[in-house]
Structures are given as structure tokens and as C-alpha cells.
Amino acid sequence: MTEKLWEVIAKRKAGTTFSTALGLAEPKAAAQEEIIGAQNLTHKIIDASFDCLSVIIECGIILMINEQSSKALGWSQQELIVQNIVLVLNKNQKLAAKMAVLFLVFLA
């Protein structure tokens, strides 16, 4: 892991200057593993549900959808990923009226 540092001259409120280094470090391996573990757990919980579940972002794009949802909508999971949920449900208005969909919204 290499960290690139930039030396910059910063200015204090009083007007004096000082030298400092700015850099971007790569995430630690343990933190990356923890994030991946949490993502895998979320995916397993959603897939194991008997209900129709989707994970979408704020603008309505589907990031994850379980098998029950894809069966109910008549599309494969791969076809639904990255689609806009509003457009998908508009194409299936009868189903949308009957189906209770739980959206887990991740705010960007």
C-alpha cells in the first residue's frame, strides 16, 4: 500500500502560514472485509425473504432485487438491476396495485 502525500502551505485565521501534508490512503483491509461482509449479509437477508424486496437508490434505480420480486414482475434479476423502479412498476400497473414492495433506500 502506497500513500501519496502532497505538501501544502496552509494559512491560519490569524494570517500566519504553516506547512502540512495532505494525502489519500487506501482503506484498511479489515475495513474492506467488514464492508464486504455487511454487503453479503444484506444480500443474503434480501434473497432469503418470502416477500418481494428491493434495494434502490434515491432516484429509483434498482441495485438489488430478490427472486420473489423478479418472479412477480416476470423479469430476471439481471434484467431488473439498474432499471428504474417507477418504470418497471408502470409497465406492471395491475401487479403494482396488488403487490406490497418494501424499498430499502440507501441515501447517496
N, CA, C and O atoms as CSV, one atom per row, in Angstrom:
chain,resi,resn,atom,element,x,y,z
A,1,MET,N,N,0.844,-1.169,0.000
A,1,MET,CA,C,0.000,0.000,0.000
A,1,MET,C,C,0.893,1.236,0.000
A,1,MET,O,O,1.738,1.415,0.877
A,2,THR,N,N,0.686,2.076,-0.998
A,2,THR,CA,C,1.442,3.309,-1.059
A,2,THR,C,C,0.495,4.477,-0.857
A,2,THR,O,O,-0.639,4.487,-1.337
A,3,GLU,N,N,0.992,5.435,-0.146
A,3,GLU,CA,C,0.192,6.617,0.130
A,3,GLU,C,C,0.890,7.797,-0.505
A,3,GLU,O,O,2.062,8.051,-0.229
A,4,LYS,N,N,0.184,8.517,-1.352
A,4,LYS,CA,C,0.769,9.676,-2.000
A,4,LYS,C,C,0.445,10.900,-1.165
A,4,LYS,O,O,-0.715,11.145,-0.836
A,5,LEU,N,N,1.466,11.668,-0.825
A,5,LEU,CA,C,1.290,12.861,0.000
A,5,LEU,C,C,1.638,14.104,-0.809
A,5,LEU,O,O,2.561,14.094,-1.623
A,6,TRP,N,N,0.897,15.156,-0.574
A,6,TRP,CA,C,1.165,16.445,-1.166
A,6,TRP,C,C,1.473,17.428,-0.041
A,6,TRP,O,O,0.715,17.539,0.922
A,7,GLU,N,N,2.575,18.129,-0.171
A,7,GLU,CA,C,2.899,19.139,0.829
A,7,GLU,C,C,2.233,20.444,0.406
A,7,GLU,O,O,2.379,20.893,-0.731
A,8,VAL,N,N,1.503,21.040,1.338
A,8,VAL,CA,C,0.800,22.286,1.048
A,8,VAL,C,C,1.114,23.310,2.135
A,8,VAL,O,O,1.449,22.964,3.267
A,9,ILE,N,N,0.999,24.538,1.766
A,9,ILE,CA,C,1.150,25.634,2.717
A,9,ILE,C,C,-0.268,26.111,3.046
A,9,ILE,O,O,-1.011,26.532,2.159
A,10,ALA,N,N,-0.632,26.039,4.323
A,10,ALA,CA,C,-1.965,26.448,4.768
A,10,ALA,C,C,-1.859,27.757,5.531
A,10,ALA,O,O,-0.794,28.125,6.025
A,11,LYS,N,N,-2.982,28.447,5.617
A,11,LYS,CA,C,-2.998,29.743,6.286
A,11,LYS,C,C,-3.962,29.693,7.462
A,11,LYS,O,O,-5.107,29.261,7.327
A,12,ARG,N,N,-3.483,30.139,8.611
A,12,ARG,CA,C,-4.318,30.214,9.805
A,12,ARG,C,C,-5.211,31.441,9.736
A,12,ARG,O,O,-4.985,32.348,8.935
A,13,LYS,N,N,-6.227,31.455,10.586
A,13,LYS,CA,C,-7.149,32.579,10.661
A,13,LYS,C,C,-6.399,33.880,10.969
A,13,LYS,O,O,-6.750,34.946,10.462
A,14,ALA,N,N,-5.380,33.777,11.791
A,14,ALA,CA,C,-4.591,34.955,12.166
A,14,ALA,C,C,-3.697,35.453,11.036
A,14,ALA,O,O,-3.132,36.542,11.129
A,15,GLY,N,N,-3.565,34.665,9.967
A,15,GLY,CA,C,-2.773,35.087,8.818
A,15,GLY,C,C,-1.426,34.413,8.703
A,15,GLY,O,O,-0.772,34.524,7.666
A,16,THR,N,N,-0.990,33.715,9.744
A,16,THR,CA,C,0.290,33.015,9.670
A,16,THR,C,C,0.139,31.762,8.831
A,16,THR,O,O,-0.962,31.223,8.716
A,17,THR,N,N,1.216,31.297,8.251
A,17,THR,CA,C,1.179,30.103,7.413
A,17,THR,C,C,1.933,28.961,8.078
A,17,THR,O,O,2.783,29.169,8.944
A,18,PHE,N,N,1.602,27.767,7.654
A,18,PHE,CA,C,2.287,26.578,8.137
A,18,PHE,C,C,2.256,25.522,7.047
A,18,PHE,O,O,1.388,25.532,6.174
A,19,SER,N,N,3.208,24.622,7.112
A,19,SER,CA,C,3.327,23.547,6.140
A,19,SER,C,C,2.636,22.302,6.678
A,19,SER,O,O,2.749,21.974,7.859
A,20,THR,N,N,1.916,21.613,5.790
A,20,THR,CA,C,1.255,20.365,6.169
A,20,THR,C,C,1.225,19.441,4.968
A,20,THR,O,O,1.471,19.859,3.836
A,21,ALA,N,N,0.922,18.185,5.228
A,21,ALA,CA,C,0.852,17.200,4.145
A,21,ALA,C,C,-0.578,16.691,4.022
A,21,ALA,O,O,-1.237,16.401,5.021
A,22,LEU,N,N,-1.040,16.588,2.795
A,22,LEU,CA,C,-2.357,16.021,2.510
A,22,LEU,C,C,-2.151,14.740,1.724
A,22,LEU,O,O,-1.257,14.651,0.882
A,23,GLY,N,N,-2.973,13.762,2.001
A,23,GLY,CA,C,-2.840,12.510,1.276
A,23,GLY,C,C,-4.105,11.709,1.305
A,23,GLY,O,O,-4.997,11.948,2.119
A,24,LEU,N,N,-4.175,10.758,0.413
A,24,LEU,CA,C,-5.286,9.822,0.351
A,24,LEU,C,C,-4.737,8.437,0.631
A,24,LEU,O,O,-3.834,7.956,-0.053
A,25,ALA,N,N,-5.289,7.817,1.632
A,25,ALA,CA,C,-4.841,6.470,1.981
A,25,ALA,C,C,-5.881,5.464,1.506
A,25,ALA,O,O,-7.076,5.758,1.479
A,26,GLU,N,N,-5.426,4.292,1.139
A,26,GLU,CA,C,-6.343,3.224,0.766
A,26,GLU,C,C,-7.012,2.690,2.032
A,26,GLU,O,O,-6.400,2.678,3.099
A,27,PRO,N,N,-8.264,2.251,1.917
A,27,PRO,CA,C,-8.931,1.698,3.102
A,27,PRO,C,C,-8.171,0.479,3.636
A,27,PRO,O,O,-7.598,-0.294,2.867
A,28,LYS,N,N,-8.175,0.325,4.923
A,28,LYS,CA,C,-7.511,-0.813,5.546
A,28,LYS,C,C,-8.212,-2.105,5.140
A,28,LYS,O,O,-9.419,-2.115,4.902
A,29,ALA,N,N,-7.462,-3.175,5.062
A,29,ALA,CA,C,-8.006,-4.467,4.642
A,29,ALA,C,C,-9.133,-4.926,5.564
A,29,ALA,O,O,-10.127,-5.479,5.092
A,30,ALA,N,N,-8.993,-4.706,6.866
A,30,ALA,CA,C,-10.028,-5.135,7.810
A,30,ALA,C,C,-11.328,-4.377,7.563
A,30,ALA,O,O,-12.410,-4.959,7.633
A,31,ALA,N,N,-11.226,-3.084,7.275
A,31,ALA,CA,C,-12.421,-2.278,6.995
A,31,ALA,C,C,-13.084,-2.745,5.704
A,31,ALA,O,O,-14.311,-2.818,5.624
A,32,GLN,N,N,-12.281,-3.061,4.699
A,32,GLN,CA,C,-12.826,-3.554,3.439
A,32,GLN,C,C,-13.553,-4.880,3.649
A,32,GLN,O,O,-14.640,-5.086,3.109
A,33,GLU,N,N,-12.958,-5.774,4.427
A,33,GLU,CA,C,-13.583,-7.065,4.702
A,33,GLU,C,C,-14.899,-6.890,5.459
A,33,GLU,O,O,-15.868,-7.606,5.206
A,34,GLU,N,N,-14.927,-5.932,6.390
A,34,GLU,CA,C,-16.146,-5.673,7.159
A,34,GLU,C,C,-17.261,-5.156,6.247
A,34,GLU,O,O,-18.417,-5.556,6.388
A,35,ILE,N,N,-16.919,-4.281,5.329
A,35,ILE,CA,C,-17.909,-3.750,4.381
A,35,ILE,C,C,-18.427,-4.863,3.479
A,35,ILE,O,O,-19.632,-4.972,3.251
A,36,ILE,N,N,-17.527,-5.682,2.973
A,36,ILE,CA,C,-17.932,-6.796,2.106
A,36,ILE,C,C,-18.814,-7.772,2.873
A,36,ILE,O,O,-19.802,-8.270,2.333
A,37,GLY,N,N,-18.465,-8.053,4.135
A,37,GLY,CA,C,-19.275,-8.937,4.968
A,37,GLY,C,C,-20.675,-8.388,5.187
A,37,GLY,O,O,-21.653,-9.134,5.132
A,38,ALA,N,N,-20.778,-7.080,5.437
A,38,ALA,CA,C,-22.091,-6.448,5.634
A,38,ALA,C,C,-22.910,-6.485,4.353
A,38,ALA,O,O,-24.119,-6.712,4.403
A,39,GLN,N,N,-22.273,-6.266,3.207
A,39,GLN,CA,C,-22.970,-6.332,1.926
A,39,GLN,C,C,-23.467,-7.750,1.654
A,39,GLN,O,O,-24.592,-7.936,1.189
A,40,ASN,N,N,-22.643,-8.738,1.938
A,40,ASN,CA,C,-23.048,-10.133,1.734
A,40,ASN,C,C,-24.210,-10.514,2.632
A,40,ASN,O,O,-25.129,-11.205,2.193
A,41,LEU,N,N,-24.183,-10.071,3.889
A,41,LEU,CA,C,-25.267,-10.353,4.817
A,41,LEU,C,C,-26.570,-9.718,4.340
A,41,LEU,O,O,-27.621,-10.358,4.357
A,42,THR,N,N,-26.497,-8.462,3.916
A,42,THR,CA,C,-27.683,-7.778,3.383
A,42,THR,C,C,-28.241,-8.533,2.190
A,42,THR,O,O,-29.452,-8.727,2.084
A,43,HIS,N,N,-27.371,-8.955,1.301
A,43,HIS,CA,C,-27.793,-9.686,0.100
A,43,HIS,C,C,-28.475,-11.004,0.489
A,43,HIS,O,O,-29.506,-11.359,-0.081
A,44,LYS,N,N,-27.909,-11.719,1.446
A,44,LYS,CA,C,-28.495,-12.996,1.882
A,44,LYS,C,C,-29.860,-12.793,2.528
A,44,LYS,O,O,-30.783,-13.571,2.287
A,45,ILE,N,N,-29.994,-11.747,3.349
A,45,ILE,CA,C,-31.278,-11.474,4.008
A,45,ILE,C,C,-32.351,-11.162,2.973
A,45,ILE,O,O,-33.467,-11.675,3.055
A,46,ILE,N,N,-32.014,-10.332,2.013
A,46,ILE,CA,C,-32.990,-9.965,0.978
A,46,ILE,C,C,-33.355,-11.177,0.132
A,46,ILE,O,O,-34.530,-11.383,-0.169
A,47,ASP,N,N,-32.373,-11.978,-0.254
A,47,ASP,CA,C,-32.648,-13.165,-1.072
A,47,ASP,C,C,-33.461,-14.221,-0.332
A,47,ASP,O,O,-34.240,-14.944,-0.952
A,48,ALA,N,N,-33.290,-14.319,0.988
A,48,ALA,CA,C,-33.981,-15.353,1.764
A,48,ALA,C,C,-35.430,-14.991,2.074
A,48,ALA,O,O,-36.186,-15.845,2.536
A,49,SER,N,N,-35.826,-13.771,1.836
A,49,SER,CA,C,-37.178,-13.332,2.184
A,49,SER,C,C,-38.222,-13.958,1.265
A,49,SER,O,O,-37.988,-14.164,0.074
A,50,PHE,N,N,-39.383,-14.256,1.853
A,50,PHE,CA,C,-40.510,-14.753,1.066
A,50,PHE,C,C,-41.304,-13.594,0.470
A,50,PHE,O,O,-42.169,-13.801,-0.380
A,51,ASP,N,N,-41.007,-12.371,0.918
A,51,ASP,CA,C,-41.663,-11.168,0.401
A,51,ASP,C,C,-40.867,-10.602,-0.757
A,51,ASP,O,O,-39.705,-10.954,-0.963
A,52,CYS,N,N,-41.501,-9.729,-1.503
A,52,CYS,CA,C,-40.808,-9.026,-2.575
A,52,CYS,C,C,-40.007,-7.890,-1.965
A,52,CYS,O,O,-40.570,-6.977,-1.360
A,53,LEU,N,N,-38.703,-7.950,-2.125
A,53,LEU,CA,C,-37.822,-6.920,-1.570
A,53,LEU,C,C,-36.903,-6.369,-2.651
A,53,LEU,O,O,-36.446,-7.091,-3.537
A,54,SER,N,N,-36.650,-5.081,-2.552
A,54,SER,CA,C,-35.747,-4.408,-3.475
A,54,SER,C,C,-34.864,-3.454,-2.699
A,54,SER,O,O,-35.258,-2.931,-1.656
A,55,VAL,N,N,-33.682,-3.236,-3.210
A,55,VAL,CA,C,-32.809,-2.184,-2.692
A,55,VAL,C,C,-32.655,-1.199,-3.838
A,55,VAL,O,O,-32.177,-1.548,-4.918
A,56,ILE,N,N,-33.067,0.038,-3.587
A,56,ILE,CA,C,-32.966,1.065,-4.625
A,56,ILE,C,C,-32.249,2.277,-4.051
A,56,ILE,O,O,-32.174,2.463,-2.836
A,57,ILE,N,N,-31.729,3.088,-4.945
A,57,ILE,CA,C,-31.153,4.353,-4.509
A,57,ILE,C,C,-32.216,5.432,-4.639
A,57,ILE,O,O,-33.301,5.200,-5.173
A,58,GLU,N,N,-31.888,6.594,-4.148
A,58,GLU,CA,C,-32.825,7.700,-4.041
A,58,GLU,C,C,-33.557,8.016,-5.350
A,58,GLU,O,O,-34.740,8.353,-5.321
A,59,CYS,N,N,-32.886,7.914,-6.477
A,59,CYS,CA,C,-33.503,8.264,-7.763
A,59,CYS,C,C,-34.323,7.115,-8.353
A,59,CYS,O,O,-34.858,7.249,-9.454
A,60,GLY,N,N,-34.430,5.989,-7.640
A,60,GLY,CA,C,-35.290,4.895,-8.080
A,60,GLY,C,C,-34.601,3.774,-8.830
A,60,GLY,O,O,-35.269,2.851,-9.295
A,61,ILE,N,N,-33.293,3.824,-8.962
A,61,ILE,CA,C,-32.561,2.775,-9.675
A,61,ILE,C,C,-32.435,1.553,-8.764
A,61,ILE,O,O,-32.062,1.674,-7.597
A,62,ILE,N,N,-32.746,0.393,-9.300
A,62,ILE,CA,C,-32.696,-0.862,-8.544
A,62,ILE,C,C,-31.245,-1.333,-8.454
A,62,ILE,O,O,-30.582,-1.542,-9.469
A,63,LEU,N,N,-30.766,-1.495,-7.216
A,63,LEU,CA,C,-29.414,-2.013,-7.009
A,63,LEU,C,C,-29.434,-3.509,-6.744
A,63,LEU,O,O,-28.520,-4.234,-7.136
A,64,MET,N,N,-30.492,-3.962,-6.070
A,64,MET,CA,C,-30.610,-5.374,-5.721
A,64,MET,C,C,-32.097,-5.701,-5.661
A,64,MET,O,O,-32.906,-4.881,-5.225
A,65,ILE,N,N,-32.445,-6.891,-6.095
A,65,ILE,CA,C,-33.835,-7.322,-6.042
A,65,ILE,C,C,-33.846,-8.827,-5.810
A,65,ILE,O,O,-33.030,-9.552,-6.379
A,66,ASN,N,N,-34.767,-9.296,-4.979
A,66,ASN,CA,C,-34.746,-10.721,-4.673
A,66,ASN,C,C,-35.526,-11.535,-5.709
A,66,ASN,O,O,-36.207,-10.985,-6.574
A,67,GLU,N,N,-35.407,-12.838,-5.598
A,67,GLU,CA,C,-36.019,-13.756,-6.570
A,67,GLU,C,C,-37.545,-13.624,-6.588
A,67,GLU,O,O,-38.158,-13.709,-7.652
A,68,GLN,N,N,-38.164,-13.416,-5.419
A,68,GLN,CA,C,-39.619,-13.287,-5.356
A,68,GLN,C,C,-40.094,-12.076,-6.160
A,68,GLN,O,O,-41.109,-12.145,-6.853
A,69,SER,N,N,-39.368,-10.983,-6.067
A,69,SER,CA,C,-39.730,-9.786,-6.836
A,69,SER,C,C,-39.598,-10.038,-8.326
A,69,SER,O,O,-40.475,-9.665,-9.106
A,70,SER,N,N,-38.514,-10.663,-8.719
A,70,SER,CA,C,-38.320,-10.905,-10.151
A,70,SER,C,C,-39.367,-11.861,-10.696
A,70,SER,O,O,-39.831,-11.688,-11.823
A,71,LYS,N,N,-39.751,-12.876,-9.911
A,71,LYS,CA,C,-40.818,-13.783,-10.345
A,71,LYS,C,C,-42.145,-13.048,-10.484
A,71,LYS,O,O,-42.868,-13.235,-11.462
A,72,ALA,N,N,-42.462,-12.201,-9.485
A,72,ALA,CA,C,-43.724,-11.459,-9.508
A,72,ALA,C,C,-43.786,-10.489,-10.685
A,72,ALA,O,O,-44.849,-10.287,-11.274
A,73,LEU,N,N,-42.645,-9.889,-11.025
A,73,LEU,CA,C,-42.606,-8.926,-12.118
A,73,LEU,C,C,-42.436,-9.592,-13.479
A,73,LEU,O,O,-42.667,-8.969,-14.516
A,74,GLY,N,N,-42.032,-10.860,-13.468
A,74,GLY,CA,C,-41.874,-11.576,-14.732
A,74,GLY,C,C,-40.569,-11.270,-15.452
A,74,GLY,O,O,-40.448,-11.546,-16.645
A,75,TRP,N,N,-39.598,-10.709,-14.758
A,75,TRP,CA,C,-38.297,-10.403,-15.335
A,75,TRP,C,C,-37.234,-11.103,-14.516
A,75,TRP,O,O,-37.472,-11.432,-13.354
A,76,SER,N,N,-36.074,-11.335,-15.090
A,76,SER,CA,C,-34.977,-11.921,-14.327
A,76,SER,C,C,-34.355,-10.842,-13.436
A,76,SER,O,O,-34.521,-9.645,-13.673
A,77,GLN,N,N,-33.645,-11.291,-12.418
A,77,GLN,CA,C,-32.971,-10.336,-11.542
A,77,GLN,C,C,-31.981,-9.487,-12.337
A,77,GLN,O,O,-31.864,-8.285,-12.099
A,78,GLN,N,N,-31.276,-10.102,-13.271
A,78,GLN,CA,C,-30.289,-9.374,-14.074
A,78,GLN,C,C,-30.960,-8.299,-14.929
A,78,GLN,O,O,-30.390,-7.227,-15.135
A,79,GLU,N,N,-32.160,-8.577,-15.423
A,79,GLU,CA,C,-32.869,-7.584,-16.234
A,79,GLU,C,C,-33.337,-6.396,-15.392
A,79,GLU,O,O,-33.424,-5.274,-15.890
A,80,LEU,N,N,-33.636,-6.648,-14.117
A,80,LEU,CA,C,-34.175,-5.597,-13.262
A,80,LEU,C,C,-33.105,-4.698,-12.657
A,80,LEU,O,O,-33.366,-3.531,-12.366
A,81,ILE,N,N,-31.899,-5.237,-12.465
A,81,ILE,CA,C,-30.821,-4.440,-11.879
A,81,ILE,C,C,-30.524,-3.256,-12.795
A,81,ILE,O,O,-30.410,-3.425,-14.009
A,82,VAL,N,N,-30.401,-2.095,-12.239
A,82,VAL,CA,C,-30.104,-0.821,-12.891
A,82,VAL,C,C,-31.312,-0.250,-13.657
A,82,VAL,O,O,-31.174,0.746,-14.368
A,83,GLN,N,N,-32.486,-0.870,-13.516
A,83,GLN,CA,C,-33.711,-0.299,-14.084
A,83,GLN,C,C,-34.303,0.670,-13.072
A,83,GLN,O,O,-34.002,0.589,-11.881
A,84,ASN,N,N,-35.132,1.574,-13.535
A,84,ASN,CA,C,-35.828,2.490,-12.642
A,84,ASN,C,C,-37.105,1.808,-12.165
A,84,ASN,O,O,-37.910,1.355,-12.978
A,85,ILE,N,N,-37.292,1.735,-10.839
A,85,ILE,CA,C,-38.426,1.018,-10.269
A,85,ILE,C,C,-39.757,1.609,-10.710
A,85,ILE,O,O,-40.733,0.877,-10.873
A,86,VAL,N,N,-39.812,2.914,-10.904
A,86,VAL,CA,C,-41.056,3.558,-11.344
A,86,VAL,C,C,-41.444,3.060,-12.733
A,86,VAL,O,O,-42.610,2.753,-12.981
A,87,LEU,N,N,-40.483,2.982,-13.626
A,87,LEU,CA,C,-40.766,2.494,-14.977
A,87,LEU,C,C,-41.166,1.023,-14.971
A,87,LEU,O,O,-42.053,0.609,-15.718
A,88,VAL,N,N,-40.510,0.243,-14.128
A,88,VAL,CA,C,-40.832,-1.186,-14.028
A,88,VAL,C,C,-42.262,-1.367,-13.527
A,88,VAL,O,O,-43.022,-2.153,-14.091
A,89,LEU,N,N,-42.626,-0.649,-12.479
A,89,LEU,CA,C,-43.968,-0.789,-11.921
A,89,LEU,C,C,-45.029,-0.183,-12.833
A,89,LEU,O,O,-46.166,-0.654,-12.841
A,90,ASN,N,N,-44.686,0.848,-13.602
A,90,ASN,CA,C,-45.636,1.408,-14.566
A,90,ASN,C,C,-45.983,0.407,-15.654
A,90,ASN,O,O,-47.107,0.391,-16.156
A,91,LYS,N,N,-45.014,-0.429,-16.019
A,91,LYS,CA,C,-45.255,-1.452,-17.027
A,91,LYS,C,C,-46.115,-2.583,-16.481
A,91,LYS,O,O,-46.710,-3.342,-17.246
A,92,ASN,N,N,-46.180,-2.696,-15.145
A,92,ASN,CA,C,-46.943,-3.756,-14.481
A,92,ASN,C,C,-47.938,-3.123,-13.502
A,92,ASN,O,O,-47.893,-3.407,-12.305
A,93,GLN,N,N,-48.844,-2.260,-14.008
A,93,GLN,CA,C,-49.715,-1.492,-13.130
A,93,GLN,C,C,-50.644,-2.368,-12.297
A,93,GLN,O,O,-50.877,-2.075,-11.124
A,94,LYS,N,N,-51.180,-3.440,-12.886
A,94,LYS,CA,C,-52.058,-4.323,-12.106
A,94,LYS,C,C,-51.277,-4.961,-10.963
A,94,LYS,O,O,-51.752,-5.015,-9.829
A,95,LEU,N,N,-50.108,-5.431,-11.263
A,95,LEU,CA,C,-49.268,-6.057,-10.246
A,95,LEU,C,C,-48.839,-5.042,-9.194
A,95,LEU,O,O,-48.827,-5.353,-8.003
A,96,ALA,N,N,-48.492,-3.840,-9.619
A,96,ALA,CA,C,-48.060,-2.809,-8.676
A,96,ALA,C,C,-49.165,-2.470,-7.686
A,96,ALA,O,O,-48.887,-2.194,-6.519
A,97,ALA,N,N,-50.409,-2.488,-8.137
A,97,ALA,CA,C,-51.532,-2.183,-7.259
A,97,ALA,C,C,-51.737,-3.279,-6.216
A,97,ALA,O,O,-52.171,-2.998,-5.099
A,98,LYS,N,N,-51.427,-4.530,-6.576
A,98,LYS,CA,C,-51.640,-5.666,-5.669
A,98,LYS,C,C,-50.435,-5.946,-4.787
A,98,LYS,O,O,-50.571,-6.456,-3.676
A,99,MET,N,N,-49.277,-5.613,-5.282
A,99,MET,CA,C,-48.044,-6.045,-4.638
A,99,MET,C,C,-47.545,-5.023,-3.627
A,99,MET,O,O,-47.475,-3.831,-3.927
A,100,ALA,N,N,-47.200,-5.485,-2.438
A,100,ALA,CA,C,-46.580,-4.611,-1.438
A,100,ALA,C,C,-45.083,-4.781,-1.577
A,100,ALA,O,O,-44.542,-5.855,-1.312
A,101,VAL,N,N,-44.418,-3.722,-1.993
A,101,VAL,CA,C,-42.974,-3.788,-2.196
A,101,VAL,C,C,-42.307,-2.965,-1.101
A,101,VAL,O,O,-42.643,-1.799,-0.897
A,102,LEU,N,N,-41.372,-3.572,-0.408
A,102,LEU,CA,C,-40.616,-2.881,0.620
A,102,LEU,C,C,-39.324,-2.368,-0.001
A,102,LEU,O,O,-38.514,-3.141,-0.514
A,103,PHE,N,N,-39.152,-1.081,0.052
A,103,PHE,CA,C,-37.952,-0.480,-0.517
A,103,PHE,C,C,-37.003,-0.120,0.614
A,103,PHE,O,O,-37.378,0.591,1.546
A,104,LEU,N,N,-35.792,-0.607,0.531
A,104,LEU,CA,C,-34.725,-0.208,1.439
A,104,LEU,C,C,-33.938,0.852,0.695
A,104,LEU,O,O,-33.225,0.540,-0.260
A,105,VAL,N,N,-34.055,2.081,1.112
A,105,VAL,CA,C,-33.466,3.188,0.361
A,105,VAL,C,C,-32.125,3.556,0.988
A,105,VAL,O,O,-32.037,3.866,2.176
A,106,PHE,N,N,-31.111,3.514,0.177
A,106,PHE,CA,C,-29.795,3.979,0.590
A,106,PHE,C,C,-29.633,5.392,0.060
A,106,PHE,O,O,-29.572,5.612,-1.149
A,107,LEU,N,N,-29.565,6.331,0.966
A,107,LEU,CA,C,-29.410,7.706,0.548
A,107,LEU,C,C,-27.972,7.951,0.125
A,107,LEU,O,O,-27.024,7.612,0.833
A,108,ALA,N,N,-27.843,8.536,-1.024
A,108,ALA,CA,C,-26.499,8.793,-1.550
A,108,ALA,C,C,-25.879,9.976,-0.858
A,108,ALA,O,O,-24.746,10.348,-1.165
